[in-house]
Amino acid sequence: MDAFTAGLLQRIRTTQTDLTRARETGDDYLVEVEQAELEDLHRLAAEHGVEVAAPGA
């Protein structure tokens, strides 16, 4: 795995964790921010052929 792929997957995991935390604390604004970031990261992964496992997989 190259550095780009490893970094991208780490950013996705971190963002998923941050999104979960925002949901748990009821921070609606942060949920929107983290969800948008996660969508951007998934788009970037798809554009570069990086397979992203489903959370918990």
Sequence and secondary structure as in RCSB ss.txt:
>XXXX:A:sequence
MDAFTAGLLQRIRTTQTDLTRARETGDDYLVEVEQAELEDLHRLAAEHGVEVAAPGA
>XXXX:A:secstr
  HHHHHHHHHHHHHHHHHHHHHHHT HHHHHHHHHHHHHHHHHHHHTT     TT 
